[in-house]
Amino acid sequence: MSERKIAIFLLRLGLAFVFFYAAIFSFLNPNDWIGFFPIFIRDILSVQFLLITFSFYELILGFWLISGKWQFYAGLISAATLLGIIIFNFGAFDIVFRDVGLFFASLAFVFLSRQTNLIQSD
């Protein structure tokens, strides 16, 4: 296996772990996670609906990353998700600062997977 493929696999695994962890623990401890949703969204949708829906979204995204299918798009959606978390929780930067690194890891995954797709199509 090439070093590029190993790097991509490790990025996929790491990002999937983050989404799995957040999804599982938001089911187990919902009160610890609801504060990450912006108030304007909590005013529109019920807290329970938000948590369950977003947790399933994170699980699906995690499984998508693990699957290795359409890696470029999985990376883009991962990056967009993390960017949204950062933007809407900028006031809690002492917590979400880690998401900045994960956001850039997602971008690295996007560019690496894009290069891999271009190499394979030649």
Contacts in CASP RR format, 6 or more apart in sequence:
PFRMAT RR
TARGET T0000
AUTHOR 0000-0000-0000
METHOD contacts of the structure
MODEL  1
MSERKIAIFLLRLGLAFVFFYAAIFSFLNPNDWIGFFPIFIRDILSVQFL
LITFSFYELILGFWLISGKWQFYAGLISAATLLGIIIFNFGAFDIVFRDV
GLFFASLAFVFLSRQTNLIQSD
4 112 0 8 1.000
4 115 0 8 1.000
4 116 0 8 1.000
5 116 0 8 1.000
7 112 0 8 1.000
8 71 0 8 1.000
8 109 0 8 1.000
8 112 0 8 1.000
8 113 0 8 1.000
8 116 0 8 1.000
11 105 0 8 1.000
11 106 0 8 1.000
11 108 0 8 1.000
11 109 0 8 1.000
11 112 0 8 1.000
12 65 0 8 1.000
12 66 0 8 1.000
12 68 0 8 1.000
12 71 0 8 1.000
12 74 0 8 1.000
12 109 0 8 1.000
13 65 0 8 1.000
13 66 0 8 1.000
14 105 0 8 1.000
15 62 0 8 1.000
15 65 0 8 1.000
15 75 0 8 1.000
15 78 0 8 1.000
15 102 0 8 1.000
15 105 0 8 1.000
15 106 0 8 1.000
15 109 0 8 1.000
16 61 0 8 1.000
16 62 0 8 1.000
16 63 0 8 1.000
16 65 0 8 1.000
16 66 0 8 1.000
18 102 0 8 1.000
19 58 0 8 1.000
19 59 0 8 1.000
19 61 0 8 1.000
19 62 0 8 1.000
19 65 0 8 1.000
19 78 0 8 1.000
19 81 0 8 1.000
20 58 0 8 1.000
20 59 0 8 1.000
20 62 0 8 1.000
22 33 0 8 1.000
22 55 0 8 1.000
22 58 0 8 1.000
23 54 0 8 1.000
23 55 0 8 1.000
23 56 0 8 1.000
23 58 0 8 1.000
23 59 0 8 1.000
24 55 0 8 1.000
25 32 0 8 1.000
25 33 0 8 1.000
26 32 0 8 1.000
26 33 0 8 1.000
26 51 0 8 1.000
26 54 0 8 1.000
26 55 0 8 1.000
26 58 0 8 1.000
27 51 0 8 1.000
27 52 0 8 1.000
27 55 0 8 1.000
30 47 0 8 1.000
30 48 0 8 1.000
30 51 0 8 1.000
33 51 0 8 1.000
34 42 0 8 1.000
34 47 0 8 1.000
34 50 0 8 1.000
34 51 0 8 1.000
35 42 0 8 1.000
36 85 0 8 1.000
36 88 0 8 1.000
36 89 0 8 1.000
36 92 0 8 1.000
37 47 0 8 1.000
37 50 0 8 1.000
37 54 0 8 1.000
37 88 0 8 1.000
38 88 0 8 1.000
41 50 0 8 1.000
42 50 0 8 1.000
58 81 0 8 1.000
61 74 0 8 1.000
61 77 0 8 1.000
61 78 0 8 1.000
61 81 0 8 1.000
64 70 0 8 1.000
64 74 0 8 1.000
64 77 0 8 1.000
65 74 0 8 1.000
65 75 0 8 1.000
65 78 0 8 1.000
68 74 0 8 1.000
71 109 0 8 1.000
71 113 0 8 1.000
71 116 0 8 1.000
71 117 0 8 1.000
72 110 0 8 1.000
72 113 0 8 1.000
72 114 0 8 1.000
72 117 0 8 1.000
75 106 0 8 1.000
75 109 0 8 1.000
75 110 0 8 1.000
75 113 0 8 1.000
76 110 0 8 1.000
78 106 0 8 1.000
78 109 0 8 1.000
79 103 0 8 1.000
79 106 0 8 1.000
79 107 0 8 1.000
79 110 0 8 1.000
82 99 0 8 1.000
82 102 0 8 1.000
82 103 0 8 1.000
82 106 0 8 1.000
83 103 0 8 1.000
85 96 0 8 1.000
85 99 0 8 1.000
86 96 0 8 1.000
86 99 0 8 1.000
86 100 0 8 1.000
86 103 0 8 1.000
89 95 0 8 1.000
89 96 0 8 1.000
90 96 0 8 1.000
END
